[in-house]
Amino acid sequence: MADEEKKSTTDQAGSEQPTEDQQPQFVMTDDEGNEVTCTVLYMFHSDHNDKDYLVYTTGVVEDDAQEVSAVIYDPQELAAAVNGEDVEVTFKPLTTELEWALVADSMKQVIPDGVNVIASDVVSDDVLDPEVPGETE
């Protein structure tokens, strides 16, 4: 079997974007034990906290908006799995406001204008650059 070169594009933030013909997918198990097919929207690395994020959709559309979520992943595990190695890719949930803010900010740069997404957990406000109490300018 010949190795095929994966094509991707890079957005303004330097995040890898799959081309339209790729649409990588994976299967996750939801809280009720059901298998859900998810489509990768994009992946990015944050220098802010040195973590790698995978932003995906389950394809659920409500009120003309697509549901979007994100997980933290290990790029070495993912690369090994893509290369056919027998490894399990571990996805970790986002657990802090900072992580959701990083994803929200990346979405602002990646998701085209006019595309509606449901990301109720995604807020950015001033979480990325919080004021330190007692610090003056």
Secondary structure as GFF3:
##gff-version 3
##sequence-region A 1 137
A	DSSP	beta_strand	8	10	.	.	.	ID=ss1
A	DSSP	beta_strand	16	18	.	.	.	ID=ss2
A	DSSP	beta_strand	25	29	.	.	.	ID=ss3
A	DSSP	beta_strand	35	46	.	.	.	ID=ss4
A	DSSP	beta_strand	51	62	.	.	.	ID=ss5
A	DSSP	beta_strand	65	73	.	.	.	ID=ss6
A	DSSP	alpha_helix	75	82	.	.	.	ID=ss7
A	DSSP	beta_strand	91	93	.	.	.	ID=ss8
A	DSSP	alpha_helix	97	110	.	.	.	ID=ss9
A	DSSP	beta_strand	117	118	.	.	.	ID=ss10
###
